[in-house]
Amino acid sequence: MIDTRWETIEKEDGYELLVSRINDSAPTYNLNIENCQIKVADISFYSQLLLLKVEKTLARQHQPLYFIANDEKMFLINGNKEIFDEINKFNPPEINDETVLDYFFLYIESLSANEGSFKIIKDWRDITLSSKATKEDLCNLSEKITPPYIEENEEGFAAYATILYANDLFSLSASINKNGEVFLQNEEPTMSSVPINKHMMI
């Protein structure tokens, strides 16, 4: 997810209601007050919404759930890009040169397909390598990774990044309009069979 300063929500008044709202949105997760930790962070491009990270503390095999929410609405980040159509209709994003990179990170890392989620890689340290990885693997990775960057244009912004999906790297370019629409344009494989740790949390 985007770089954020997470704050843990204390289990005080209103916590039970928040857990209930989460269960309504993701009933199979089966949360209760004792088995979860909820963290919150600001989102630079949404004026009315916050980012929630929900973790089951007694079941490490569960991936965290992420929501974009406020007191009125709760949107589960479910791997589908269509969720951003709903979110942006409810709270139009403020996309500018200071917020567009955060928006790009959240959009891409909210997507998933059959083999898992997408992760933007800034440098090789963003990848948890297998113990079998060699110095040559590390050298190859370093050569294949381009840090994400943004260019402004007439339509809005062009975004470029190196993406990890499953255990493959590819370069990605996208067009981002100032209304929050994202158009993925070029996806080019750059490295296959990256020796990642099989337990890497993506």
N, C-alpha and C positions, 0 to 999 in steps of 0.2 A: 504494500500500500504506500501512499504518499508519506513523505517524512512528516511526522506529526509529534506533538508533545502530548502524550496520553496522560490523562488524569483518571485515577480509579474512583468510581462512584461509591461513596460510603453506603453501607447497608442501614439506611435510616428511613425516615418517613418517605413514602413514595416509591421505595425500592421494590416492594411487592407488586405494586401496580405496573412498574416498568417491566418486571419479569413476566407478568401476565400479558402485557402487550407484545413482548418478544415471542412468547409461546403462541399467541394468536397468529403471528406472522410466520413462525417456523415451528409448527406443532411437533414435528418429529424430533426436534432437539431436546424436548422434555426437560426444561430447566426448572429448578426451584431455587429458593433463596440461598440454600446451603451449598449448592453444587456449582455455582457460577461466580465469575468475576466480570464486571462490566466496566469498560473504560470509555472515556469520551475525549474528543478532540475537536477543535475548531476547524472549519473548512474555509479557506481564504476566498473562494468564489461563490459561496452561498451565504446570503445574509440572514436567512431564517432557519438554517439547518445545521445539525452537528453530525459528526461521524462517530458511530458506536462500534466498539469491538467487544464481542461477547465470547467468553471462553468458559468451557466446562473444567472446573478445577480438579474434579475427581475422575476424569476420563481423558487421559492425555492423547488417546488416539483420535479424538475429535478435532477437526480443524476449527479455528475461530469462525464465528459468523460476523459479518459486517452489515451495519444498517446506516442509512442516512435518514435522520429523523428530527422531529421536534415534538412538542406536546400534542400536536394535532395529527401528524402523519408519521408513518414508519415504513420506509422502503427497504426491503431486504435486497442486498446486493447478491444476485442469484446467478451470475455468469452470463446473463443476456444483456446485450446492448440496449434493448428496448426499455429497460428500466430507467435509463437516462431521459428518454422522451417523457416519461411520467414525472420524474423529478424536476426536469427543466420547465415543464408546464406549470408545476406547482410553485417553483421558486426559480425564475430565470437566472442563469449564472452570470456573474460578472467576469467576462473573459477579457483580460488585457495582458500587457507584457509582464506584469508582476504575478499574475495568477495562472497563466495558460499552462505552464509546465506542471503545476500541481494538478490541474484539471486533466492533462494528458496522462499523468501517472495514475490517477484514480480511475479514469476511463479504461485504460488498457489493462490494469491489474485487476479490474472487476470482471473481465471477460474470462470465460473458460470454455473448454471443448472436451472431447472424449477422454483425453489423456491428462487433463488437469487445467490449471490456470496459467495465465501469461504473467511473466515477471520482467520488468525493465531492469537491465543490468547496467550499472554505472561503471563498475570495474570488476576484476576477477574476484575481489573479496565479497561480492554479493552472492557468490555461488559457494555452497557447501560441498566441497569436493570429497570424493571417495578417498579412503586411505590408500587405494591403489593408484591414485593419480601420480603422474611423474612430473619431473621438472619440464620435460618437453610438452606435456599437456598444459602446464601453466603458461609456458611461453606461447603456445598456440592460442590459448584463450586471450592472453593479453593483446595479441596482434589482431584478433577478430572483434574485440569489443570497442565500440565507439560510444563515448558518453552521450546521453540524450542532449539535444539542443533544439532551439526554436528559431525560426526566421519569420519575421512579419511580412505579409504581402497584402495585396488589395482586398482579397476575400477574408482575410483574418490572419491565420498563422499556418506555417508548415512546420511539422514536428518530425524529428528523426531520432531513432533509438535502436539499440540492440536488445532483442527479446529472447528470453529463455522460455521454451515450451517443451514439456516433458524433459528430454535430455538433449534437445537440439537448440542451437542458436540460429537466429536469423535477423537480418536488418529490416527495419520497418520505417516507412514514411507515411505520414498522414496529413490531411488537411483539416484544420479546426476553424470553424466559423465562430464569430463572436456571439452567436446565439447558442453555442454549445454543441452544434452538430459536428460529428467527427466522421471523416471519410478515409478509410484505410486504403492506401494506394498501392504501394510496392512492398512485397514481402519476398525477400531473397535469402535463401539458406546460406549460412556462412560457416557453420561447423556442426557436424552430426556426432552423436554418441559422446556428448560431453560427460566425463566421468564424475557425475554428481553422486553425493550420498543419497541412497534410496529413501532415507527418512527426511530429506530436505523439505522444509515447509515452504511451499510456493503459494 
